[in-house]
Amino acid sequence: MIVMEKRPQPSRAWSLATPVVAVLATMVFGGLLFGVLGTNPFVAIKTIFWDPIFGEFAFYYRPQLLVKGAPLVLIAIGLSLGFKAGIWNIGAEGQYIMGALVGAGVGLAFYPLDAWYIFPLMVIAGAFGGWIWAMIPAVLKVKFGTNEILVSLMLVYVAEQLLASMSLGLLKNPEGFGFPGSRNLNEYASANSWILQDAGMHWGVVAALIAVIFAYVLLNRHMLGFQIRLTGEAPRAARFAGVNPARLILFCLGTSGMLAGLAGMFEVAGPSGQVSIDFNVGYGFTAIIVAFLGRLHPVGILLAGGLMALTYIGGEIAQGNLGLPAAAIQVFQGMLLFFLLALDLLTSYRIRFAKKEVA
């Protein structure tokens, strides 16, 4: 008989080992999945994890790691602050969309003016768009005790409808021959976020690195970071210590919304280039995997963001070269979260084999 026995205290060794074991388990079972689909599993895993960095065309794919990884890290850093405090923002995808819409709207409002202050205004607007969208579940939770998981998740679908509406209406390119979508911001010198396009470097990458440093300092050197960690680990102790739960909810949800909005703004002003119906590609949901894979630690999230970006790029190569369906790559990425959460039990519990007692 298998018994799950609670450990006296969480195992630090398993806490560090779980992400590595989860990645290895994903490779094994993902390889089996690819084998069932008729693809050599070893070739598929090599294509996903090796070719983007060391393959024949790695010089082209390496910059894409920055492009794909930056929004994941930026969003995951914001989510991790709330997750550490037991505040569950599942609607980062909607906040990402709203940041892109508001930021692009400000940039397009100045068209065709070329001035240095347009991009800074877009950054402020993008952060505000994500922040205000996150404030809806935050205020509802503080005032009426609603569940932030459900409210933030439902707002994703509202944001997607707004995105479609804007692409076909207010932000639609009047010179686009009737096609949905806004003007291309990459052609607008004062409203694009590229620094070195050939190297994949844009201001979103810089913002992601700043967010990692900010989160590390906050969690390890600031009283607010201590309150966040205390609330997540010992809620009763946090109440006795005088932590204001309403303020913490507003801060964590607001910060995660702001960073998600910034990610959306940098994406629409750089790699994506325009507001379109299919602008969002699921970064807000994938960032949840990144946050947990990085153990909610800023440096861990930075590494996890790079790994997840690798699966994005490698998955696209596998689809093109090996004919794997996009759904299989999404299942592969989902496996990573599944194994991570499943194996995470070993941090707090140990498996013990015991003889079945006779009645």
The 8 nearest C-alpha neighbors of each residue, nearest first, counted from 0:
[[1, 353, 355, 352, 354, 2, 351, 356],
 [2, 0, 352, 351, 353, 350, 3, 354],
 [1, 3, 351, 350, 4, 352, 0, 353],
 [4, 2, 350, 349, 348, 351, 5, 1],
 [5, 3, 349, 348, 2, 350, 6, 351],
 [6, 4, 348, 347, 349, 3, 7, 8],
 [5, 7, 348, 8, 347, 9, 4, 349],
 [8, 6, 5, 9, 347, 348, 10, 4],
 [7, 9, 6, 10, 347, 5, 346, 11],
 [10, 8, 347, 346, 11, 6, 7, 348],
 [11, 9, 346, 13, 12, 14, 8, 347],
 [10, 12, 14, 13, 9, 15, 346, 16],
 [11, 13, 15, 14, 10, 16, 346, 17],
 [14, 12, 16, 346, 15, 10, 11, 17],
 [13, 15, 11, 12, 346, 17, 16, 10],
 [16, 14, 13, 12, 17, 11, 18, 19],
 [15, 17, 13, 19, 14, 18, 12, 20],
 [16, 18, 20, 19, 13, 14, 15, 21],
 [19, 17, 21, 20, 292, 16, 339, 22],
 [20, 18, 22, 21, 16, 17, 23, 15],
 [19, 21, 23, 17, 22, 18, 24, 16],
 [20, 22, 18, 24, 339, 338, 19, 23],
 [23, 21, 25, 19, 20, 24, 18, 26],
 [24, 22, 20, 26, 25, 21, 19, 27],
 [25, 23, 21, 27, 26, 22, 20, 28],
 [26, 24, 22, 28, 23, 29, 27, 335],
 [25, 27, 29, 23, 24, 28, 30, 22],
 [28, 26, 24, 30, 25, 29, 23, 31],
 [27, 29, 31, 30, 25, 26, 24, 32],
 [30, 28, 32, 26, 31, 25, 27, 331],
 [29, 31, 40, 33, 27, 28, 32, 26],
 [32, 30, 34, 28, 29, 33, 35, 27],
 [33, 31, 29, 35, 30, 34, 28, 36],
 [34, 32, 36, 30, 38, 35, 31, 40],
 [33, 35, 31, 38, 37, 40, 36, 32],
 [34, 36, 32, 37, 33, 31, 38, 30],
 [37, 35, 33, 34, 38, 32, 323, 31],
 [36, 38, 34, 35, 33, 39, 40, 32],
 [39, 37, 34, 33, 36, 40, 43, 321],
 [38, 40, 42, 41, 34, 43, 37, 33],
 [41, 39, 30, 43, 34, 42, 33, 38],
 [42, 40, 44, 43, 39, 45, 30, 46],
 [41, 43, 45, 39, 40, 44, 46, 38],
 [42, 44, 40, 46, 41, 45, 39, 47],
 [43, 45, 47, 41, 46, 42, 48, 40],
 [46, 44, 49, 42, 48, 43, 47, 41],
 [45, 47, 43, 50, 44, 49, 48, 313],
 [313, 46, 48, 44, 45, 314, 310, 49],
 [47, 49, 45, 46, 44, 313, 50, 309],
 [50, 48, 45, 46, 52, 51, 53, 47],
 [49, 54, 51, 46, 53, 52, 48, 47],
 [52, 50, 57, 60, 49, 313, 54, 53],
 [53, 51, 57, 50, 49, 61, 54, 60],
 [52, 54, 50, 57, 49, 51, 55, 56],
 [55, 53, 50, 57, 56, 51, 52, 49],
 [54, 56, 57, 53, 50, 58, 51, 52],
 [55, 57, 58, 54, 59, 60, 51, 50],
 [56, 58, 60, 54, 51, 52, 59, 53],
 [59, 57, 56, 60, 61, 62, 52, 55],
 [60, 58, 57, 56, 61, 62, 63, 51],
 [59, 61, 57, 63, 51, 62, 58, 56],
 [60, 62, 63, 64, 57, 58, 59, 52],
 [63, 61, 199, 198, 64, 65, 60, 59],
 [62, 64, 66, 60, 61, 65, 199, 67],
 [63, 65, 67, 62, 61, 66, 308, 68],
 [66, 64, 68, 63, 67, 62, 69, 199],
 [65, 67, 63, 64, 68, 199, 69, 62],
 [68, 66, 308, 64, 65, 69, 63, 70],
 [67, 69, 308, 65, 304, 71, 305, 64],
 [68, 70, 204, 72, 71, 207, 65, 67],
 [71, 69, 262, 73, 72, 68, 74, 67],
 [72, 70, 286, 68, 74, 69, 73, 304],
 [73, 71, 75, 304, 69, 70, 74, 301],
 [72, 74, 207, 70, 76, 71, 75, 258],
 [73, 75, 259, 71, 77, 76, 72, 258],
 [76, 74, 286, 78, 290, 72, 77, 73],
 [77, 75, 79, 73, 78, 74, 72, 297],
 [255, 78, 76, 75, 74, 79, 80, 254],
 [77, 79, 75, 255, 81, 80, 76, 82],
 [80, 78, 82, 295, 76, 81, 77, 290],
 [81, 79, 83, 78, 82, 77, 251, 84],
 [80, 82, 86, 251, 84, 83, 79, 78],
 [81, 83, 79, 85, 86, 84, 80, 87],
 [82, 84, 231, 80, 81, 85, 228, 79],
 [83, 85, 231, 227, 230, 81, 82, 86],
 [84, 86, 82, 231, 83, 81, 87, 230],
 [87, 85, 81, 82, 84, 88, 248, 251],
 [88, 86, 82, 148, 89, 81, 85, 147],
 [87, 89, 90, 148, 151, 86, 147, 78],
 [90, 88, 152, 148, 151, 91, 87, 284],
 [89, 91, 151, 152, 92, 93, 88, 155],
 [92, 90, 283, 94, 93, 89, 95, 259],
 [91, 93, 283, 95, 90, 94, 155, 284],
 [94, 92, 155, 96, 158, 95, 91, 90],
 [93, 95, 129, 91, 97, 96, 260, 92],
 [94, 96, 260, 263, 259, 92, 98, 93],
 [97, 95, 93, 99, 94, 98, 263, 100],
 [98, 96, 100, 94, 128, 99, 95, 129],
 [260, 99, 97, 125, 128, 129, 95, 263],
 [98, 100, 264, 263, 96, 102, 97, 101],
 [101, 99, 97, 103, 98, 102, 104, 96],
 [100, 102, 104, 98, 103, 125, 128, 99],
 [103, 101, 125, 121, 124, 99, 105, 104],
 [104, 102, 106, 100, 105, 101, 99, 107],
 [103, 105, 101, 107, 102, 106, 100, 108],
 [104, 106, 108, 102, 103, 107, 121, 101],
 [107, 105, 103, 108, 104, 109, 190, 121],
 [106, 108, 110, 104, 109, 105, 103, 182],
 [107, 109, 105, 106, 110, 104, 103, 111],
 [110, 108, 107, 112, 106, 111, 105, 117],
 [111, 109, 112, 107, 108, 106, 113, 187],
 [110, 112, 109, 113, 187, 107, 108, 189],
 [113, 111, 110, 109, 114, 189, 117, 187],
 [112, 114, 189, 111, 188, 115, 110, 117],
 [115, 113, 116, 117, 189, 112, 118, 188],
 [114, 116, 117, 189, 118, 113, 119, 190],
 [115, 117, 119, 114, 118, 120, 189, 121],
 [118, 116, 120, 119, 115, 114, 189, 106],
 [117, 119, 121, 190, 120, 116, 189, 122],
 [120, 118, 122, 121, 116, 117, 123, 115],
 [121, 119, 123, 117, 118, 122, 124, 116],
 [120, 122, 102, 118, 124, 119, 123, 105],
 [123, 121, 119, 125, 120, 124, 126, 118],
 [124, 122, 120, 126, 121, 125, 127, 119],
 [123, 125, 102, 121, 127, 122, 126, 101],
 [126, 124, 98, 102, 128, 122, 260, 264],
 [125, 127, 257, 260, 261, 123, 129, 124],
 [126, 128, 130, 124, 125, 129, 131, 123],
 [129, 127, 98, 125, 97, 131, 130, 126],
 [128, 130, 260, 94, 256, 98, 257, 132],
 [129, 131, 257, 256, 127, 253, 133, 132],
 [130, 132, 134, 133, 128, 129, 127, 135],
 [133, 131, 129, 134, 130, 135, 94, 128],
 [134, 132, 256, 130, 135, 131, 253, 252],
 [133, 135, 137, 131, 132, 136, 138, 253],
 [134, 136, 133, 137, 138, 132, 139, 131],
 [137, 135, 139, 147, 150, 138, 134, 151],
 [138, 136, 134, 140, 135, 139, 249, 252],
 [139, 137, 141, 140, 135, 136, 134, 142],
 [140, 138, 136, 142, 143, 137, 141, 145],
 [139, 141, 144, 145, 137, 138, 143, 142],
 [140, 142, 138, 139, 245, 144, 143, 137],
 [141, 143, 139, 140, 138, 144, 145, 137],
 [144, 142, 139, 140, 145, 141, 138, 146],
 [143, 145, 140, 141, 142, 139, 146, 147],
 [146, 144, 140, 143, 139, 147, 150, 136],
 [145, 147, 148, 149, 140, 150, 144, 136],
 [146, 148, 150, 136, 149, 151, 145, 140],
 [149, 147, 146, 151, 89, 150, 87, 88],
 [150, 148, 152, 147, 151, 146, 153, 89],
 [149, 151, 147, 153, 152, 136, 148, 154],
 [152, 150, 90, 154, 148, 153, 149, 147],
 [151, 153, 90, 149, 154, 155, 150, 89],
 [154, 152, 150, 155, 151, 156, 149, 157],
 [153, 155, 157, 151, 156, 152, 158, 93],
 [156, 154, 93, 158, 153, 152, 157, 90],
 [157, 155, 159, 154, 158, 153, 160, 93],
 [156, 158, 154, 160, 155, 159, 161, 153],
 [159, 157, 161, 155, 93, 156, 160, 162],
 [160, 158, 162, 156, 161, 157, 155, 163],
 [161, 159, 163, 157, 162, 158, 164, 156],
 [160, 162, 164, 158, 159, 163, 165, 157],
 [163, 161, 159, 165, 160, 164, 166, 158],
 [164, 162, 276, 160, 166, 161, 165, 167],
 [163, 165, 161, 167, 162, 166, 168, 160],
 [166, 164, 168, 169, 162, 170, 167, 163],
 [167, 165, 180, 163, 171, 275, 179, 164],
 [168, 166, 179, 164, 165, 171, 163, 180],
 [167, 169, 165, 171, 166, 164, 170, 179],
 [168, 170, 165, 171, 167, 166, 164, 172],
 [171, 169, 165, 181, 166, 168, 172, 104],
 [170, 172, 181, 180, 166, 168, 167, 169],
 [171, 173, 181, 182, 175, 174, 180, 170],
 [174, 172, 175, 171, 176, 177, 182, 181],
 [175, 173, 172, 176, 177, 182, 171, 178],
 [174, 176, 172, 177, 173, 178, 179, 182],
 [177, 175, 178, 174, 173, 172, 179, 171],
 [176, 178, 175, 179, 173, 174, 172, 171],
 [177, 179, 175, 176, 180, 172, 171, 167],
 [180, 178, 167, 166, 171, 177, 275, 181],
 [181, 179, 275, 166, 171, 274, 172, 178],
 [180, 182, 171, 172, 274, 170, 273, 166],
 [181, 183, 172, 184, 273, 180, 171, 107],
 [184, 182, 273, 272, 185, 186, 181, 187],
 [183, 185, 187, 272, 186, 268, 191, 273],
 [184, 186, 191, 187, 272, 183, 269, 268],
 [187, 185, 184, 183, 188, 191, 182, 190],
 [186, 188, 184, 185, 190, 189, 191, 183],
 [189, 187, 190, 191, 186, 185, 113, 184],
 [188, 190, 113, 187, 118, 117, 114, 191],
 [191, 189, 118, 187, 188, 106, 184, 268],
 [190, 192, 268, 185, 269, 184, 193, 188],
 [191, 193, 269, 268, 201, 202, 265, 194],
 [194, 192, 201, 196, 269, 195, 191, 200],
 [193, 195, 201, 200, 196, 192, 202, 199],
 [196, 194, 200, 198, 197, 193, 199, 201],
 [195, 197, 199, 198, 193, 200, 194, 201],
 [198, 196, 199, 195, 62, 200, 59, 194],
 [197, 199, 62, 196, 200, 195, 61, 63],
 [200, 198, 62, 196, 197, 66, 65, 63],
 [201, 199, 195, 198, 194, 196, 204, 193],
 [202, 200, 193, 194, 203, 192, 204, 199],
 [201, 203, 205, 204, 192, 206, 193, 194],
 [202, 204, 206, 265, 205, 201, 69, 207],
 [205, 203, 69, 207, 202, 206, 201, 200],
 [204, 206, 202, 208, 203, 207, 209, 201],
 [205, 207, 203, 209, 204, 208, 210, 202],
 [206, 208, 73, 210, 204, 205, 209, 69],
 [209, 207, 211, 205, 210, 206, 204, 212],
 [208, 210, 206, 212, 211, 207, 213, 205],
 [209, 211, 213, 207, 208, 212, 214, 206],
 [212, 210, 208, 297, 214, 209, 213, 215],
 [213, 211, 215, 209, 210, 214, 216, 208],
 [212, 214, 210, 216, 211, 215, 217, 209],
 [215, 213, 217, 211, 216, 212, 210, 218],
 [214, 216, 212, 218, 217, 213, 297, 219],
 [215, 217, 220, 219, 213, 214, 218, 212],
 [218, 216, 214, 221, 224, 215, 220, 219],
 [217, 219, 224, 215, 216, 214, 220, 225],
 [220, 218, 216, 217, 215, 221, 224, 225],
 [219, 221, 216, 217, 218, 222, 224, 215],
 [222, 220, 217, 224, 223, 219, 218, 225],
 [221, 223, 225, 224, 226, 220, 217, 218],
 [224, 222, 226, 225, 221, 227, 217, 218],
 [223, 225, 218, 227, 217, 221, 222, 226],
 [226, 224, 222, 228, 223, 227, 229, 218],
 [225, 227, 229, 223, 224, 228, 230, 222],
 [228, 226, 84, 224, 230, 225, 229, 223],
 [227, 229, 225, 231, 226, 230, 83, 84],
 [228, 230, 226, 232, 231, 233, 227, 237],
 [231, 229, 234, 84, 237, 227, 233, 228],
 [230, 232, 84, 85, 228, 83, 229, 233],
 [231, 233, 229, 230, 228, 234, 84, 83],
 [232, 234, 236, 230, 229, 235, 231, 237],
 [235, 233, 230, 237, 236, 231, 238, 232],
 [236, 234, 238, 237, 233, 239, 230, 240],
 [235, 237, 239, 233, 238, 234, 240, 229],
 [236, 238, 240, 234, 230, 235, 239, 242],
 [239, 237, 235, 241, 240, 236, 242, 234],
 [238, 240, 236, 241, 237, 235, 242, 234],
 [241, 239, 237, 238, 242, 236, 235, 226],
 [240, 242, 238, 239, 243, 237, 236, 244],
 [241, 243, 238, 237, 240, 244, 226, 239],
 [242, 244, 246, 245, 241, 247, 238, 237],
 [245, 243, 247, 246, 242, 248, 238, 230],
 [246, 244, 248, 247, 243, 141, 249, 140],
 [245, 247, 249, 248, 244, 243, 250, 242],
 [246, 248, 244, 250, 245, 249, 251, 243],
 [249, 247, 245, 251, 250, 246, 252, 244],
 [248, 250, 246, 247, 252, 137, 253, 251],
 [249, 251, 247, 253, 248, 252, 254, 246],
 [252, 250, 81, 254, 248, 253, 249, 247],
 [251, 253, 255, 249, 254, 250, 133, 248],
 [254, 252, 256, 250, 130, 251, 255, 249],
 [253, 255, 257, 251, 256, 252, 250, 77],
 [77, 254, 256, 252, 258, 78, 257, 253],
 [257, 255, 130, 129, 133, 259, 253, 254],
 [256, 258, 130, 126, 129, 254, 260, 255],
 [257, 259, 261, 255, 260, 256, 74, 77],
 [260, 258, 95, 74, 262, 256, 261, 257],
 [98, 261, 259, 129, 95, 126, 257, 263],
 [260, 262, 126, 258, 264, 125, 263, 259],
 [263, 261, 70, 259, 265, 260, 264, 266],
 [262, 264, 99, 95, 266, 260, 98, 261],
 [263, 265, 99, 261, 125, 267, 266, 102],
 [266, 264, 268, 203, 262, 263, 267, 269],
 [265, 267, 263, 269, 264, 268, 270, 271],
 [268, 266, 271, 272, 264, 273, 269, 265],
 [269, 267, 191, 272, 265, 192, 266, 184],
 [268, 270, 192, 266, 272, 267, 191, 271],
 [271, 269, 266, 272, 267, 268, 66, 265],
 [272, 270, 267, 266, 269, 273, 268, 278],
 [273, 271, 267, 184, 268, 269, 183, 185],
 [272, 274, 183, 267, 181, 271, 184, 275],
 [273, 275, 181, 180, 166, 278, 267, 100],
 [276, 274, 180, 278, 166, 277, 273, 179],
 [275, 277, 163, 278, 166, 162, 180, 274],
 [276, 278, 275, 279, 280, 163, 274, 162],
 [279, 277, 275, 276, 274, 280, 271, 273],
 [280, 278, 277, 281, 96, 282, 92, 276],
 [279, 281, 282, 278, 277, 283, 92, 284],
 [280, 282, 283, 284, 279, 285, 92, 286],
 [281, 283, 285, 284, 280, 286, 71, 92],
 [284, 282, 92, 91, 286, 281, 285, 74],
 [283, 285, 286, 281, 282, 287, 92, 91],
 [284, 286, 282, 287, 288, 283, 281, 289],
 [285, 287, 289, 75, 71, 288, 283, 284],
 [288, 286, 290, 285, 289, 284, 75, 291],
 [289, 287, 286, 285, 291, 290, 336, 292],
 [288, 290, 286, 292, 287, 303, 291, 304],
 [291, 289, 75, 287, 295, 293, 288, 292],
 [290, 292, 294, 293, 288, 289, 295, 287],
 [291, 293, 289, 294, 290, 18, 288, 303],
 [292, 294, 299, 300, 291, 290, 303, 295],
 [293, 295, 291, 296, 292, 299, 290, 300],
 [296, 294, 79, 290, 293, 291, 297, 300],
 [295, 297, 299, 294, 298, 293, 300, 79],
 [298, 296, 300, 211, 299, 215, 214, 301],
 [299, 297, 301, 300, 296, 302, 211, 293],
 [298, 300, 293, 296, 302, 301, 297, 303],
 [299, 301, 293, 303, 297, 298, 302, 290],
 [300, 302, 298, 304, 299, 303, 72, 297],
 [303, 301, 305, 299, 300, 304, 306, 298],
 [302, 304, 300, 306, 293, 305, 289, 301],
 [305, 303, 307, 301, 68, 72, 302, 306],
 [304, 306, 308, 302, 303, 68, 307, 309],
 [307, 305, 303, 309, 308, 304, 302, 310],
 [306, 308, 310, 304, 309, 305, 303, 311],
 [309, 307, 68, 311, 305, 67, 306, 310],
 [308, 310, 306, 307, 312, 311, 313, 305],
 [311, 309, 313, 307, 308, 314, 312, 47],
 [312, 310, 308, 314, 309, 313, 315, 307],
 [313, 311, 315, 309, 314, 310, 308, 316],
 [47, 314, 312, 310, 316, 315, 311, 309],
 [315, 313, 317, 311, 312, 316, 310, 47],
 [314, 316, 318, 312, 313, 317, 311, 319],
 [317, 315, 313, 319, 314, 318, 320, 312],
 [318, 316, 314, 321, 320, 315, 319, 323],
 [319, 317, 323, 322, 315, 316, 321, 320],
 [318, 320, 316, 317, 322, 321, 315, 323],
 [321, 319, 317, 318, 316, 322, 323, 315],
 [322, 320, 317, 323, 318, 319, 38, 43],
 [321, 323, 318, 319, 320, 324, 317, 38],
 [322, 324, 318, 321, 317, 325, 327, 319],
 [325, 323, 326, 327, 318, 322, 328, 317],
 [324, 326, 328, 327, 329, 323, 318, 314],
 [325, 327, 329, 324, 328, 330, 323, 331],
 [328, 326, 330, 329, 325, 324, 331, 323],
 [329, 327, 331, 325, 330, 326, 314, 332],
 [330, 328, 326, 332, 331, 327, 333, 325],
 [331, 329, 333, 327, 328, 332, 334, 326],
 [330, 332, 328, 334, 329, 333, 29, 327],
 [333, 331, 329, 335, 334, 330, 328, 336],
 [334, 332, 330, 335, 331, 336, 329, 337],
 [335, 333, 337, 331, 332, 336, 25, 338],
 [334, 336, 333, 332, 338, 337, 25, 339],
 [335, 337, 339, 333, 334, 338, 288, 340],
 [338, 336, 334, 340, 339, 335, 341, 333],
 [339, 337, 341, 21, 335, 340, 336, 342],
 [338, 340, 336, 21, 342, 337, 341, 343],
 [341, 339, 343, 337, 338, 342, 336, 344],
 [342, 340, 338, 343, 339, 344, 337, 345],
 [341, 343, 344, 339, 340, 345, 338, 17],
 [342, 344, 340, 345, 341, 346, 339, 17],
 [343, 345, 342, 346, 347, 348, 341, 340],
 [346, 344, 348, 343, 347, 349, 342, 13],
 [345, 347, 10, 13, 344, 9, 343, 14],
 [346, 348, 9, 345, 6, 344, 5, 10],
 [349, 347, 5, 345, 6, 4, 344, 346],
 [348, 350, 4, 345, 3, 5, 351, 6],
 [349, 351, 3, 2, 4, 348, 1, 352],
 [352, 350, 2, 1, 3, 353, 349, 4],
 [351, 353, 1, 0, 2, 350, 354, 3],
 [354, 352, 0, 1, 351, 355, 2, 356],
 [353, 355, 0, 356, 352, 1, 357, 2],
 [356, 354, 0, 353, 357, 1, 358, 352],
 [355, 357, 354, 358, 353, 0, 1, 352],
 [356, 358, 355, 354, 0, 353, 1, 352],
 [357, 356, 355, 354, 0, 353, 1, 2]]
